[in-house]
Amino acid sequence: MNGEPLSHPDLDPESLRRRVPPHPGVYLFKDAEGRILYVGKAKDLRKRVLSYVRPSAELPHKTRLMLRRARSLETLLTETENEAFILEDTLVKRHLPRYNIILRDDKRYPCLRLDLRNPYPRLQIVRRMKKDGALYFGPFSSAGAVRSTLKLIETVFPLRKCRGDRPPKRSRPCLNFQLGRCLAPCTRDVPRAAYRELVQQVRLFLEGRNRELLGRLRKEMVKASDRLQFERAARIRDRIRAVERITERQNVVSRAMEDWDVIGLAEKDGAWQVVNLHVRKGSLAGSRSYRFRARTDRAEEVMGAFIKQHYARGAFFPRKILISHEADDLPAIQSWIGDLAGRKVLIHRPQRGEKHRLVRLAETNAKSLLATRASRDEGLLDQVRTALQLKGRPVVVEGLDISHVQGHPAVGTVVAFREGKPDKNGYRNYRIKGANGVDDYAMMAEMVSRRMAAGEPPDLFLVDGGKGHLAAVERVLHPAGEPGEVPALAAIAKRDQRRGEPADKIFLPGRKNPLALAPDHPVLLFLMRVRDETHRRAVGYHRKLRDRTMSTSVLDGVPGIGPKRKRLLLNRFGDVAALTQAAPEDLAALPGISLKTARAVLKALA
């Protein structure tokens, strides 16, 4: 093979031809430490893996970077290509490989659940769709959206509100019955047929079949009027008017009364924005947006990854998925989603007509969101670059902090901010091993050394500390004063109120005096936020280890020392080793410990 990729013996082309079968499955590229760099699936593993055996110039930039670090390849066989889809999704979510496109927004959006198997069903807000025979409506874009919809339904349709699979037995109905918002099957003999008709009306409303719903309601109103049930006819009339008002506000975007998802994609400087418009029964029912970064410039790869990860969650499956860009492996993805949905789901990129207009609308929204977010983020990051005199924009900022009590247990944490927002995938915890005693500078230097060895350094390190901590990190980044391409560096220290300092201080390498920023300066507020998040995590990790250490100790066998006194001693002295060096008077100075008890403790430890 020509070029750098796949130069390791384990990835030799001939070796791959022998080892990798022409079978469906998943392949995993790993680095020298066994960390998973990339997970992919293939209908023919041998053919797909050998596609990487090409000259470097013919490979995408992201693939070249990945292959330079790859040292081994692992394959997992499956029976079918659809099983490979499922396994790939599982492995990507579990390991979060660096070179996979990962949909970060993995929270489950709320839905409404209606179980028709129940004789008196009620609407529930849930965040997980299950294959349990119930009907699910959604997902909604936010908890507020689903609550407002539920509130509207409860006002118009008097379903029961009480919790539980069955109506509870009550001596008298609740206030909802008095307000006309519940039929009260808990106390009254409500015919199941009448309640089932109400449930069917709610279903038609949630499915967007309002014309059919209005037709049924009008027939029911006329029937009640003919039977001289004027109060019931009046209630149905009010229900008709409420549905008509809602129908007037709906934005009809298609003459086809079908369910569609319309996916628009946009990219700017490595940031991708996806907007998913939900068209239900021809009306625009809502939208959801996603933003993430990916080490690729191929829209086909991003679109394919998004579709796979989004619909693998078991979300609502529309009849058609309209996309703004082509997607990799589209026939296989369409077949796989069809299996998940239990019916055919068409995925295509329209070129003309109303479907093309909708796709353009989704794409325009994606570009607008991306431009707005980029403008806001770039404004802050550009201010950071200017204030700290950096060479480039600090897209990734990592905060550094250490925490300990008298040197034990000593821990360090790294907190990452990407484009001004916390990036939980960049959070790291370290147990300090090499520093002796209470040496904050050595602890900080050890943590930075280990962080740099992990690769992929940030654009800016922000140290929680003063000039001494800054110098300790600088010596690690520039050993023996050697220049090189390393992250930019800054330190932040709390203001000294006794001296009347107005704001926290920012220290920079090569600068004697701290940087003077106003207390409300956006850059200072951002750096303080990074520092506070780092400190919070460091203290939390230290407390977790300390509590774990305190749970078992040689102090447990000392007479007169219970859990409270043990915690008091370890909080004060840090660990048993430091405690043995203390004088009896030092122990007796603590509340609740007498001189006699202090001598007994030291004697037992000796």
Order of alpha helices (4+ residues) and beta strands (2+ residues): alpha-beta-beta-alpha-alpha-beta-alpha-beta-beta-beta-alpha-alpha-alpha-alpha-alpha-beta-beta-beta-beta-alpha-beta-alpha-beta-alpha-beta-beta-beta-beta-alpha-beta-alpha-beta-beta-alpha-alpha-alpha-alpha-alpha
